[in-house]
Amino acid sequence: MEEIVVYRYDEYIDAPIDIVFSYVNDDDKIKQWNTMFIENIYESAKDQHMYKKGISFKSVQKLDKKTITVDTHIVEYEAPYKIIMHSTTKEGVSISKYLLTREYSGTRLVVEASLIPSNIYYKLMTKIFGRFTKFIYEEQYNNLKEYVENEVQIS
């Protein structure tokens, strides 16, 4: 099946790229802006701070009142510019892309969420309901922008 883009966030953040990257890369910092994120469970303790291509972990998230755990694998990792992760669920393979570039004195952050559906049913559901996920993602990444820009002003 083909990859279906469900959400794309493209925003300028008035903060240096290293700071923005740390807030999408460090579990403790992700908790500060992402209300859905609970934790990542790593295969070994050193993996938590040794991000690189090939690292696998279980990502635990809360959607409404439901807690879900998904197997996640880092496919590409180039600090502070790119993280691409694949998460496997019964619905298919969810792809999360974080792409950062230096822009003026800040950072351009592009986040893309997509799905390779596991079957025709999930393909149809993604096409029908995929646009509703925009509201969930939009709130989280606006939280990130606001949090990082406030953090930089305080420093």
C-alpha positions as CSV (number, residue, x, y, z in Angstrom):
1,M,0.0,0.0,0.0
2,E,1.0,3.6,-0.5
3,E,2.0,6.0,2.2
4,I,-0.8,8.4,3.1
5,V,0.2,11.8,4.6
6,V,-2.2,12.5,7.4
7,Y,-0.7,15.7,8.8
8,R,2.0,18.2,8.0
9,Y,3.2,21.0,10.3
10,D,5.5,23.7,8.9
11,E,6.4,26.5,11.2
12,Y,9.2,29.0,12.0
13,I,10.3,28.8,15.6
14,D,12.2,31.8,17.0
15,A,14.9,29.7,18.7
16,P,18.2,28.2,17.7
17,I,18.1,24.8,15.9
18,D,20.0,23.0,18.7
19,I,17.4,24.0,21.3
20,V,14.4,23.1,19.0
21,F,16.0,19.8,18.2
22,S,16.5,19.0,21.9
23,Y,12.7,19.5,22.5
24,V,11.8,16.9,19.9
25,N,14.6,14.5,20.8
26,D,14.8,14.4,24.6
27,D,12.0,12.4,26.4
28,D,12.0,14.7,29.4
29,K,11.6,17.8,27.3
30,I,8.9,16.2,25.1
31,K,6.9,15.7,28.3
32,Q,6.9,19.5,28.8
33,W,5.0,20.3,25.7
34,N,3.3,17.1,24.4
35,T,0.3,16.2,26.5
36,M,-0.1,12.8,24.8
37,F,3.4,11.5,25.5
38,I,3.8,9.3,28.6
39,E,7.2,7.7,28.1
40,N,9.5,5.7,25.8
41,I,10.7,2.3,27.0
42,Y,14.1,1.4,25.6
43,E,15.6,-2.0,25.0
44,S,18.6,-0.9,27.1
45,A,19.3,2.1,29.3
46,K,22.1,3.5,27.1
47,D,19.7,3.6,24.1
48,Q,17.8,6.4,25.8
49,H,20.7,8.8,25.3
50,M,22.4,7.2,22.3
51,Y,19.8,8.0,19.6
52,K,20.9,6.7,16.2
53,K,19.5,4.8,13.2
54,G,18.4,1.4,14.3
55,I,17.4,2.1,17.9
56,S,14.0,0.5,18.9
57,F,11.7,1.4,21.7
58,K,8.1,1.2,22.8
59,S,6.4,4.6,22.8
60,V,3.6,4.9,25.4
61,Q,1.0,7.6,24.6
62,K,-2.4,8.6,25.9
63,L,-5.2,9.4,23.5
64,D,-8.2,10.7,25.3
65,K,-8.6,8.1,28.1
66,K,-6.9,5.3,26.3
67,T,-3.2,4.5,26.7
68,I,-1.5,2.9,23.7
69,T,2.0,1.3,23.4
70,V,3.5,1.1,19.9
71,D,6.8,-0.5,18.7
72,T,8.9,2.3,17.3
73,H,12.1,2.1,15.3
74,I,14.5,5.0,14.3
75,V,15.0,4.8,10.5
76,E,17.0,8.0,10.0
77,Y,18.8,10.2,12.6
78,E,20.9,13.2,11.8
79,A,21.2,15.6,14.8
80,P,20.0,18.4,14.8
81,Y,18.4,18.2,11.4
82,K,16.3,15.0,11.0
83,I,14.6,12.2,12.8
84,I,12.4,9.7,11.0
85,M,10.7,7.0,13.0
86,H,8.4,4.1,12.0
87,S,5.8,2.8,14.5
88,T,4.0,-0.5,13.9
89,T,0.4,-1.1,14.9
90,K,-2.5,-3.2,13.6
91,E,-3.5,-0.2,11.4
92,G,-0.1,-0.3,9.6
93,V,3.2,1.5,9.7
94,S,3.0,5.1,11.1
95,I,5.8,7.3,9.9
96,S,6.9,10.4,11.9
97,K,9.3,12.8,10.3
98,Y,10.9,15.7,12.1
99,L,12.9,18.0,9.7
100,L,14.7,21.0,11.0
101,T,16.6,23.7,9.1
102,R,18.3,26.9,10.3
103,E,16.4,30.0,9.2
104,Y,17.5,33.5,10.0
105,S,18.1,33.4,13.8
106,G,15.6,30.6,14.3
107,T,14.5,27.2,13.1
108,R,12.1,26.0,10.4
109,L,10.4,22.8,11.8
110,V,8.5,20.5,9.5
111,V,6.7,17.6,11.0
112,E,5.0,15.1,8.8
113,A,2.9,12.2,10.0
114,S,1.9,9.5,7.6
115,L,0.6,5.9,7.5
116,I,1.2,2.9,5.3
117,P,-2.1,1.1,6.0
118,S,-2.0,-2.6,6.7
119,N,-5.1,-3.3,4.6
120,I,-7.9,-1.7,2.5
121,Y,-10.1,-1.1,5.6
122,Y,-7.4,1.0,7.3
123,K,-6.7,2.8,4.0
124,L,-10.3,3.9,3.8
125,M,-10.5,4.9,7.5
126,T,-7.3,6.9,7.1
127,K,-8.7,8.7,4.1
128,I,-12.0,9.4,5.8
129,F,-10.8,10.3,9.3
130,G,-7.2,11.3,8.7
131,R,-8.0,15.0,8.5
132,F,-9.4,15.0,12.1
133,T,-6.0,14.1,13.4
134,K,-4.9,17.6,12.3
135,F,-6.5,19.1,15.4
136,I,-4.7,16.8,17.8
137,Y,-1.3,17.3,16.1
138,E,-1.8,21.0,15.6
139,E,-2.3,21.6,19.4
140,Q,0.8,19.6,20.3
141,Y,3.2,21.4,17.9
142,N,1.8,24.8,18.7
143,N,2.5,23.9,22.4
144,L,6.1,23.1,21.3
145,K,6.5,26.4,19.5
146,E,5.2,28.4,22.4
147,Y,7.1,26.4,25.0
148,V,10.5,26.7,23.2
149,E,10.1,30.4,22.3
150,N,9.2,31.2,25.9
151,E,12.1,29.1,27.2
152,V,14.5,31.0,24.9
153,Q,13.2,34.4,26.1
154,I,13.7,33.4,29.7
155,S,17.3,32.3,29.2
